[in-house]
Amino acid sequence: MITKDLILRIFSAANILRWNDHIRPFDFFELDKQAHKMIIAYIVAKFEEEDDKPVDWVKLIECGIFEFFQRIMLTDLKPEVFREIMSKKEKELNRWVIENLNNDLSVLKGEFSKRCSEYLLESDYALHEKRILSASHCLSTKWEFNIIYPWNSMIYGIEKTKNEIEESIAAFDDLSGIKKLVINKKYYGFLDLCGQLRFQQRWAQAFRIPKTTVLGHMLTVAIFAYLLSMEINASDRRKYNNFYSSLFHDLPEILTKDIIKPVKSSIVGLENIIKHYEKKQVVEKILPLIPPEWHFEMQYFIEDEFLDKIIENGKVKKVDNAADFNDNKYNAVDGTLTEMCDKLCAYIEASMALEYGIKSSTLIKSKQTLYDKYSNVRKNNLDFRRLFDHF
């Protein structure tokens, strides 16, 4: 089961500042960067598959999580410093990362810790998936840089940074997805739209530390969903669906912004009206930005996101428990697991702010409400109370 220390490591990325030696119109955090990177990796990998270049999706997801943990451990090293150190002491540094993560990762099921070690120490491990993630890292960096560049155009060395970023992306022009994202403004528009979710802070009516965004929240939910999918021995397709449905579960908020639960539940039927509006906006404004062949899957991820579902005869079928369909052929997704991870993350966000000493009545009430409603929920024998009781 996930330890409290691992949870704190994950959320610490919401405090790691990026570009903190540059003028910034707003703060950039590592958690948001990693979330954006994983969304871009999905796009790039889908294009790779279209060009008959197979992708091991489980490895892609796991390598992304491994890199996330590695980045947290190495915190705020400048890219050029990081590259210099890695060129000379890569194995030693990665062994240090493994040693410091071992207590937290070794308790996870499915030999997750072993694969993390293989990823960090074996240069030929998941080469294709590593390249997709590296390319996605460069694109998400470029997206951030495009925002800060006008503010820093007078700073010494900024043109060198710009050229280095451009060159780093050019190094991946053999990947179909990179070429299509760079050339096709429509596809880049989807990347851009997802990036804008870092502008939307969660808990808009309550001051918090760390100030998690909708984009960063989506990644924390996705990581929890994946790690817990391993706990219940989910099939590979179920793990894939659980990760990406969680990663995209708040995507409609690009168009609607975050409508808090008390407002949704205050008027009978209002939540259904909001859901109908979200579906309409997704069809009109989000789906046109991705290839038509991806529309069904994207809608499968984000519509009725908190319900268990399978695909039967090419159609979505709601089921009581996705665990009853734990075979790749069913294409099952545990929407109820996404919901529990979503509520757990909200509970942790409130708890951490309170531990920082922010005595907000909104946070205190929300924390208690979340605990009372969700800590006793059972999902395939997962011990959610134990996770809630960490805080």
N, C-alpha and C positions, 0 to 999 in steps of 0.2 A: 504494500500500500504506500501511497505517496507520503513522505515525511514532511513535517513542518519546515525543516530546514530547506528542503527542495522547493516547497511553495514560496518561501521567502526569497530564495534565489531567483525564481521566475519573476516575482513581482519587483525585485530589485532593479530589473531592467527599465522599469518606469521611472527610476531616479537617475539613470546614467545619461548624462547630457551628451549630445553630439554637436559638432561645430562650435564648441564653447570657446574657441579662440577666434571666432568670427562674429561680425555684427549679424544679429538674427531678428527678423520681425516677430518671431515667437520661438519658444524652446522646442528643440528637436530631441526626442528620447529614443534610446536604443530599442525599447519594446515596440514602438511604432515602426521603426526601421525594419525590424525582423518580421513583423506582421506583413508589411508591404512587400518585402522580399519573398515571403512564402506565397503570396497572391501572384506575384510576377512569375515565380517558379511554376505555378499551376498553368499559367498561360503559355509559357515557353515550352513546357513539357507536352501540353496538348498539341501544339504545333509540331513538335518533334514526332509524335505518334502519327499525325496526319501524313508526314513524309516517310512513313514506314521505318522510323527509328525507335525501337521499343524502349519504354521507360519502366523501370521497376518502381512503382509508385510508393510502396512501403519503404524502400530504401530512400527515396526522395524525401518523404516526410521525416523519416528518422534522422537522416543526415542533416536536414534543416534544424531539427531539435538539438542534435549534437552540436552544430555550429552555434546555435543560440546559447547553449550552456557554456561553450568555449569562450564566446564573446563576453558573457557575464563575468567569467572568471578572470579574463584579461582586461576587463573594464575599459578604461579610457585611453588606450594607446593610440597615438596618431598613426594613420595608415602607413606612412613611410617608415616609422619606427617599428611598427608591427611586422612589416615585410622584412626589414633588416634583421630583426631578432629571429624571425622564423627561418630566414635563409641560413642562419648559422646555428641555431639551437632549437630547431623545430621539434625533434623527438623529445628532448629534455623538457621543453616547455609543455608539450602535450602530455608527457608522463606526469608532470606536476598537476595538470588539470585533472587527469584521471584519478590520481591519488586523492585529490581534494573533493572529487565528486563521488568516489566509490561508495562511501557510507550511504549516500542518498539513492544512488542508482542500483546498487546491489540488491536492494529489497524489492525492486520492481520485477514483475514476472516476465517471462519470455526472453530471458538472456539479453535484456536491453543493455545492461552494463557491458557485457562482452562485446556486443556490436559497436558500442560507443568507443571502446578501446581499439577495435579493429579499424574503425573509421579514422581515428586520430593517429594511429601508428602505422597503418598499412597504406602506402601511397597508391596502390592499385585497387583499393576498395571502392566500389561503386563509382568508377571513373566518370561515366556519362552523367549520372545524377549529380556528382560534385560539380561538373562543368555547368550544368543547368543552374545550380544554386549560386555558383560564382558569378555567372552572367547576370542573374537576377539581383545579386548583391550590388553589382556595378550600376545596373539600371535604377535601382532604388536610391543609390547614392547620387546619381545624376539628377533624379527628380528633386531631391533635397537641394542640391547645389544650384539648380535653376532658380530656386526661390531666393537663396541668399546672395547669389552672384551680383544682382544690381546694387545691393547694399554694401558690397565689398569691392566694387570695381576699382577703387583707388588704393586698395591694400597691396603692399608688395608681395609678389609671388602668387597672386590670385590667377593670373593667366597660366602659370605653370600648373596649378591645380586643375584648371579647366582642361588643359591639354592632356594631362595624365588620365583624367576621367574619360575623356573621349577615346583615348588610346586603349584604355582598359576594356571598353565596350567593343571596340573594333576587333579586339583579340578573339571575340566569340562570334564573328560573322559567319562561321560555319554552322551555327545553330539556326535552324529555320525560324524559330520564334523571335530571336533577336532581330533578324533582318525584317521580319514582318512588323514587329513593334516599332522599329525605328522608321520604317518607310510608310506604314499605313497609319494615318492619323486617327482613324476610327478605332483601331485596336489599342493604340496608345491612349485614346480617350477613356477606355475602361480602366487601364492602369492608373490614369490621372484621377479618375472619379473615386476609385478605391482609396487613393492616397489622401483625398480630401477628408476622409473620416478621421484623420489625426487632428483636424481642426475642431472637431466636436468633442468637448469634454463630457465625461459621464458625471452624474450627480450634479447637474448644473445649478441646483438650488442649495448645495452644501459645499462649503470649503473643505478640501481634503488634501492630504499628503500621503502617497503620491497622487498627482492629478492624472489619473488614467484617462485615456481617450477611447472612443468607440473602436478605433482601429486596433489599439493595443489590447483592449478587452477581448476582441474577437480571437486574437492569438492565444491569450491565456485560456480561454474556453476550449479552443481547439487542442492545445497541449494536454489539458486535463482529460478531455474526451479520448484522446489517443492513448494516454497512459492507462486510463481505466478500461479502455477496450482491450488492452493486453491483459489486465487483471481478470477479465471475464472470458479470455480465450476466444475473442471474436475472430472470424475469418478475415483474410486479407482484404476482401472487398468491403466488408463491414467496417474495418479499421479505416480504410480509405474514405468511405462515405462519412463516417463519424468525424474524422478530422476536417474534411472540407465543408461539410454541412455546418459544422461549428465555426469554421473560419469565415464562412460567408453568412452566418445566421442573422447578422445585423446589417447586411448590405443595403436593404431598403431605406435605412436611416440616412443614407446619402441624400435621399429625396424628401424624407418626411421629418428629419431630425428626431431626437429622442423624445418620445411622448411618455411621460412617467406613468407608472401603473395606477396611482390614485386617480389620475384624470381618465385613463382608459376605462376603469371600473366604476366610475362615478355615475354614469348614465347607462341604462340598459340598452344594449345593442350598439353602443359606441365603438367597442373593440372590433366588432364585425365590420363596421363601416370603415374603420382605419385599415383593417386587413384587406378589404376589397380595394380601397384606394391604393394601398401599397402594391398589390398584384397588378393593377392597371398601370401604375407608374413604372414598375419593373419591365413590363412588356413594351411600353412605349419609349422608355429612356435608357434602360440598362441593356436589355437583350440585343438591341440593334448594334451595340458596340462590340459584340463577340460573334464569331461565325455561327450561322444557323444550326449547324450540327451540334453545337454545345448547348443550345437553348433548353432542351429537355432536362439535361443533367443539372443545369444551373437552377431551373425552376424546382427540380426535385430537392435540391439542397435548401432552398430558401422559403418555399411555400409550406405551410404547416410544419414549421421547423422543429416544433416540440412534440411531434407525434412519431411513433414507430411506423415504418413503411417498408414495403418491398415493391419490386417490379414484377408484375405477372401479366404475361401475354402483351408486353409492351406498354402496359398501363400501371399507374401508381395505385397501390392497394394499401390502405391503412390496416395495421394489425395491432393486436394487444401487446405483443412482446416480440421484438426483432430476434431475440435469442432462440426462438422456435424455428428460425429460418437461417441458421448459422452456416450457410453454404454460399460460396461465391455466386452460384447461379441465381440466387434470389435477389442479389443486389440490395441487401437490407441496410437500413440506417436506423440507429437508435435515437430518435428524436427526443425521447424522454431522458436519455443520458445527456444530450446537449442542454436540455432545460436544467437538469440538476447541476451541471458544470457551470452554467450561466448564473444560477442562483448562488452557488458556492463562491464563485468569483466576486459577485456583488457583496456577499457576506464578508469575504476576506478584505475587500476594498474598504468597507465600513470599519472593520476591526482594526486594520492597520492605521487608518486615520485616527481612531480613538487611542490607539497605543502611542501615537505621536503626540497625544495630549490635546487633540482638538475635541473639546467636549460639546459637540453639537447634538441638540435634541433630535434632529432629523436622523443623524447617524445612529444614535442610541436606539431610537424606536425602530428604524429599519433593520438594524442588526438583530434585535430581539424578534421581530416579525419573521425575518428570514429563517432564524433558528427554529422558532416554534413550528413553522409551516413545513420546512424541508429536511431538518436534521433526522427525522424518523422515517423518511421515505426509504424503501428498499427497492433496489434495482439489481436483479440477478445476483443477489447476495453481496453486493457491494456495501461496505460499511461507511455510509456517508456521515453518520454521527461522529465517527472517529475523526473524519476530516474536519467537520465543523468544530469539534471539541479541541482541535489544535489551537483555536483562537477563542 
